[in-house]
Structures are given as C-alpha cells and as structure tokens.
Amino acid sequence: MVVFAAGTKDLTISEVRLTPVLIADPPLLNTQGVHQPYTPRLIIEVVTSGGVVGLGETYGDTKYLEVARPLAEALPGTSVAASNRLPALAASACGAPGEPADGRAAVDVGGLRGVQTADKLRLSVVSGFEVALLDALGRTLGLPVHALLGGKVRDRVEYSAYLFYRWAEHPHGQGEGDDWGAALDPAGIVAQARRFARDYGFGSFKLKGGVFEPDAEMAAVRAVAEAFPGHPLRLDPNGAWSVGTSLRVAEELKDVLEYLEDPAGGTPAMAEVAAGTPVPLATNMCVTTFEEIPEAFTTGAVQVVLSDHHYWGGLHNTRELAALCRTFGVGLSMHSNTHLGISLAAMTQVAAAVPNLDYACDSHYPWQSEDVITRRFTFHGGGLEVSDRPGLGVELDRDRLAALHRRWVEDDGTLRDRDDAAAMREADPGWTAPTVPRW
C-alpha cells in the first residue's frame, strides 16, 4: 500500500491510498490465450479532510500503477468535487498528452481492447480516481452517485450472462479452482448457460469467441439458441475473423444474433462487414475514445458501442458518450472486464443514469469468486437493483483487501501484468498469440 497525504476543508482530499491486488481468475479462453490464475486490479481510496473515504477500482498492471502513483501524489489539497480536473492533473503528473507513459508508442492490453496509446492508458487510470471522488462526494452529501450524474432513469439494470470456453482448471493446479468444469464444445457452453440462467436469472447470453474455428463457435451459438429460444444472443471473437468470415457468420446466424461484436479488427474492416449484413455490429475495440467516434459513426462501421467507464475516463464521460450515441442513432450497451464489486457498483450507477441504454450490460462478475467489498452483489432475474445509498453504496472489506494485497506483494512479478499468451504457454510451451485475422 502506498499513502500520499495533505489537506484542509471537508471536501478537500487529505490522503490517497493505492492498493494493488491479485484476484483469482478462472481459466477462461479467448483468441489470445487464457486468463492467468490471478489478475491484477488497483483499489483506490480517496480520503477527505472530513474523514470520508471514497472508493475506486481499475486495472492493476504495472503500467497503470506507474500512472496512478504520480496522480495520487498530485491529488491531496484538491476538492473531491473537482473531478473535471483529473485529466489535466494526470497529464501534468505523468507527461504531456500523447507521450508514452513507458516510452512505447502503443500498448496492446491482452489484444482484447485495441491498440492503446499513453492517452488511453491515462484515461483508464483517471476513471478509477473519478469514481473514488464521486463516491467520496456522494458519501459526504448523503447522495448516491447516480444523483451526482443527474439522477437515475431506471431502478434496475439488466445484465447478460457471459459465456466462455474454458478449461476445468489452470495448468499445474494453479489458482483457486471452482466447480464449473470444462466448456469446450456446444454441450459445455449450453450447460454453462443453463447454470447462469438458473442461478442468476440471466435472459440474454454472450459467447466469447475467437477460440475455435468459426463453424464450431456457430454450432455453440445455435445450441444455446435451441436451449433458450427467442433469447438475445451475442458472439464476440475479438477481431479474430477476416471480413469474409465475418460476413459468412453473420449470414448464418442472422436469425438468432442480437448483435455481432468486433468480428473483424479495425474500423475499416468493420465498415466493410456492416455494409454487407443486416446484423448490428457492436464494438469495444475500434471505438474506445471520442477521437475514434467520427470515423466509426460516419462510415456506419458500428451500430452498438459497448461503453466501459474504465476506458472512457469515468462516469461523466460515459454519459457524454451516451449522448453522442443517441445523437447519431447508435445503440449503447456496456462492456465488462475482470472486475470486482467496486467497479460493478460504478457500472450500475452510471447505467441507471443513462436514458438510452439499449441492451443488457456485460459482466464478468459471476466468474469472480473473490471481492474487496463486505457484501458481494447477487444478480436476481438477470439484473441488479440500483442502490440509493450514499456514494456507490458499497463498503470496503479491509481484511480481504489486505489478503489480496499480500498475494500481490508475495508474487514474484510474473502475475502483476496480465498476459494471456504467457498463461497459455503453461499448457502449450509453443503457443504464441496468433496474428489476426486467425480465420
């Protein structure tokens, strides 16, 4: 844990605590490899001079920590009501806009969210701090975060089941283990979907693709469609297909897909696919900043943007994104990463405040067996009720936080940066992350 301090009035930040943790992650497969036994997250605590603590969460890889530390040092003395200052503070503390935070021109995060510049990296860090400031402000004023965003327009937020091809366990018995078993064929995916529906009431289903040949993944989607007729289905191969393959899959699944997510890599390829199919195309890869919107929207490359406050710089920017989508007639949903309850609370608060949330949101949360909050969220009927408690409405479990931080401290450094290809090499030493398109 790193602590930075200073301060004066009740809304003034007197201290910032950064606590990197490693959380258990199942062996979920994607086109780049497999999830590691543990994944890094960063827990942010912003303490006001009035003694209120606001919570935030974001990625915890080394490059994010390198940005978070100088920003944390710069924050004491600032008001928690001044979240608009965060991007400028981050740029000032971490280097001029556009300069790589680590000397590299672009950073690819697991191959699953497009190319990342230093500006995008800073936004992902700023997002966690903004949430912490809003949580602290809400707790101080006795208001939920959604009230700080203009108020909720829905009392409940719908989420979608996130289906993954997966192994029964990590190689060499690593990790914490679970009782889900393997899912490597249509029957395994259907069994997974049935459990999600039974335990959490999910009514829509998304399959993470790009793992097996497209015909095998189409068979899995068809099997889910037969098991859950009429339910919304999604397929996301993370840009693993060519334009031709994308068009073939879209044609063969057009009667069951709600949307097809990032079938091909990059806006030009997505535009070519979109021109050849009536199936809506969604993305969390080629539209992740405001600068990327004009090309994508004017070329018709995407019909659904999967927002993610971690990418976009926070909850206020997410609302601005929603307004642009509404203006251009583009649908809106929400992307998910391997997150804990603090991020799920933030997702739910901003989703409640966005009028044009057109589709159920993604969430990895049911896959995560560990958390840093005192009461885990439980999905009922495929959704979550929106909390009206002050701030995010969650409390930190300090004993659990300390245990997960201790795991990070004791790690030899191999798990402090997510690397799905390295994790795959534990099972297949010759594995290299494939060049896309794979098919």
Secondary structure, DSSP 8 states (H G I E B T S, - for coil): -EEEE---STTBEEEEEEEEEEEE---BEETTEE--SEEEEEEEEEEETTS-EEEEEEE-SHHHHHHHHHHHHH-TTSBTT-GGGHHHHHHHHH-STTS-TTS-S-EESTTSS-EE-HHHHHHHHHHHHHHHHHHHHHHHHT-BHHHHTT--S-SEEEB-EEEE-B-SS-GGG-S---S---B-SHHHHHHHHHHHHHHH----EEEE-SSS-HHHHHHHHHHHHHHSTT--EEEE-TTBS-HHHHHHHHHHTTTTEEEEE--BSSHHHHHHHHHT-SS-EEESSS--SGGGHHHHHHTT--SEEEE-HHHHTSHHHHHHHHHHHHHHT-EEEE---S--HHHHHHHHHHHHH-TT--S-B---GGG----SBSS----BTTEEE---SSBTS--B-HHHHHHHHHHHHHS-STTSS--HHHHHHTT-TT-----S---
